[in-house]
Amino acid sequence: MALQILKKRIGFWVFACLLSHFSEGQQQKVWTLQACIQQATEANINVQQKLIENKLLRENYLQAKASVLPSVNGSFSNSWQTGFAINPETNSAQKDQSFQTNSAGINANLNLFNGFQNSNNIRLQAKKLNANQKDLEQAVNNIQLSVCNAYLAVLQNTELKEAALARVEAAKKVLEKQEKMYELGNSNKARLLQLKAEYSSQVSNLVNAENACELAYLELCNLLNIQKDATMRIAPINDDSSLNDSNSVSADVIFEKYVKVSPNIKANTLRVESAKLEKLVANGGRSPRISLNAGLNSFYTSQSKYGVGTPTFTDRPFGYWYNNGTPVSVFMPYPTYSSYETTSFKSQFEQNLGSSVSLSVSLPLFNAWNVNANIQRTKLGIENNKLALRQANQSLYQEITKAHQDLSFAEKKHAASKSNFIANKESFEIAQQQFEMGQMGITDYLNTKSNFTLAQTDYTQAKYNLIFRKKLIDFYLGKELN
């Protein structure tokens, strides 16, 4: 009785699963591989960081280009002075004064020569910018392969889940038929209990398959940076026609083709070139500096006065001269006014306006060994980046040769598992007919069914593994993932 209740509950659970699958199918959102790749690329944090880094490097490049332009700076000051001070109008020291002074100016500086550091720095920043762009492309490539792998894992586990569900339905029909035969006295209880145990085992396998499928969806959603919902479904990949195609391209040919377009190889090559330019920039530190400077300045002071009205003149000593050794004073008439006014702001700035132009040369004689240290560091940087480029080439060659070997193994595995699956499928179909006719024992029947289940699972895994290996080689050959 308890077993019958368990069977009814399990049957209801299976029906509920089928109903939920049907209801979800009415409003599910179907994702293609290309849509998944696009979503993952746009939402990936690493890609977003690379984009920000690219913008920063672009600003560095634009700044390097602007460094060849002259620098122009303006200045303005306003000051109040009291007590002892220098009169800016007469440049004489005065006591008990209180006055205001304004000054303004504009100065320009142009670097005429600095050992080609500016031009080499422009080329250096351009190389760094291009290297970062290649890093961005490599990050996108890594995302594409990760999404493709996760996408195929979802398809694989979905197919395994559907196969498990089909086995549950088949086991349920066999069990129901055996129950009727048992009630009519045409079957023994031990046989019935074994079939019930088999049915429960198949339901347990279905639960495991459901869980594996959900985990595969979750991993894909994590790559897409979205939340998993029950309506999400992915489109199948029609690669069955190409599964039997043999890979005729050698690993060396694949490497020679991909190494020319590999973003990682190009990025490391650009870094070697950048290191060489850094050395040229460092060498420029030993060169003389030639710069051109120009300025335009003026000032205003409240000390600048002019008299108002008719002046009266008084003689004031101006100096003296010697007449046969005797000093003789010299007097000059000095005007005195009844009142004084401050010269206007405009007039003073026009009167006090002055300009300057200068050419300067600077020779680096000793700077605490900084230039030599920079040059030595850049030499080591060149060697380090060359080693990084060699390592990148070696790693890429190893990746491609391994991918080529994995594809060869996957093709053999797929062919063997397919033959095994077909043979076990035919064997199980015959065993099922014999079992239903009473010509095969329960133990042999269940063993045959178990072999068929294992062969089906092995074939499904081999099929999707082969699809991924083929897509990986196609990716190296320049084909899009779709």
Secondary structure as the mmCIF struct_conf table of DSSP 4:
data_model
#
loop_
_struct_conf.conf_type_id
_struct_conf.id
_struct_conf.beg_label_comp_id
_struct_conf.beg_label_asym_id
_struct_conf.beg_label_seq_id
_struct_conf.end_label_comp_id
_struct_conf.end_label_asym_id
_struct_conf.end_label_seq_id
HELX_RH_AL_P HELX_RH_AL_P1 ALA A 2 GLN A 27
HELX_LH_PP_P HELX_LH_PP_P1 GLN A 28 GLN A 28
STRN STRN1 LYS A 29 TRP A 31
HELX_RH_AL_P HELX_RH_AL_P2 LEU A 33 ALA A 43
HELX_RH_AL_P HELX_RH_AL_P3 ILE A 45 ALA A 66
TURN_TY1_P TURN_TY1_P1 SER A 67 VAL A 68
BEND BEND1 LEU A 69 LEU A 69
HELX_LH_PP_P HELX_LH_PP_P2 PRO A 70 PRO A 70
STRN STRN2 SER A 71 ASN A 87
TURN_TY1_P TURN_TY1_P2 PRO A 88 ASN A 91
STRN STRN3 SER A 92 PHE A 113
BEND BEND2 ASN A 114 ASN A 114
TURN_TY1_P TURN_TY1_P3 GLY A 115 PHE A 116
HELX_RH_AL_P HELX_RH_AL_P4 GLN A 117 GLU A 183
TURN_TY1_P TURN_TY1_P4 LEU A 184 GLY A 185
BEND BEND3 ASN A 186 SER A 187
HELX_RH_AL_P HELX_RH_AL_P5 LYS A 189 LEU A 224
TURN_TY1_P TURN_TY1_P5 ASN A 225 ASN A 225
TURN_TY1_P TURN_TY1_P6 ALA A 230 THR A 231
STRN STRN4 MET A 232 ILE A 234
HELX_RH_3T_P HELX_RH_3T_P1 ASP A 240 SER A 242
TURN_TY1_P TURN_TY1_P7 LEU A 243 ASN A 244
BEND BEND4 VAL A 249 VAL A 249
HELX_RH_AL_P HELX_RH_AL_P6 ALA A 251 TYR A 258
TURN_TY1_P TURN_TY1_P8 VAL A 259 VAL A 261
HELX_RH_AL_P HELX_RH_AL_P7 PRO A 263 ASN A 283
HELX_RH_3T_P HELX_RH_3T_P2 GLY A 284 ARG A 286
BEND BEND5 SER A 287 SER A 287
STRN STRN5 ARG A 289 THR A 301
TURN_TY1_P TURN_TY1_P9 SER A 302 GLN A 303
STRN STRN6 LYS A 305 VAL A 308
BEND BEND6 GLY A 309 GLY A 309
STRN STRN7 THR A 312 ASN A 323
TURN_TY1_P TURN_TY1_P10 ASN A 324 GLY A 325
STRN STRN8 THR A 326 THR A 336
BEND BEND7 SER A 338 SER A 338
STRN STRN9 SER A 339 THR A 342
HELX_LH_PP_P HELX_LH_PP_P3 THR A 343 SER A 344
HELX_RH_AL_P HELX_RH_AL_P8 PHE A 345 GLN A 351
BEND BEND8 ASN A 352 ASN A 352
STRN STRN10 GLY A 354 SER A 362
BEND BEND9 ASN A 367 ASN A 367
TURN_TY1_P TURN_TY1_P11 ALA A 368 TRP A 369
HELX_RH_AL_P HELX_RH_AL_P9 ASN A 370 GLU A 436
TURN_TY1_P TURN_TY1_P12 MET A 437 GLY A 438
BEND BEND10 MET A 440 MET A 440
HELX_RH_AL_P HELX_RH_AL_P10 ILE A 442 TYR A 476
TURN_TY1_P TURN_TY1_P13 LEU A 477 GLY A 478
HELX_LH_PP_P HELX_LH_PP_P4 LYS A 479 LEU A 481
#
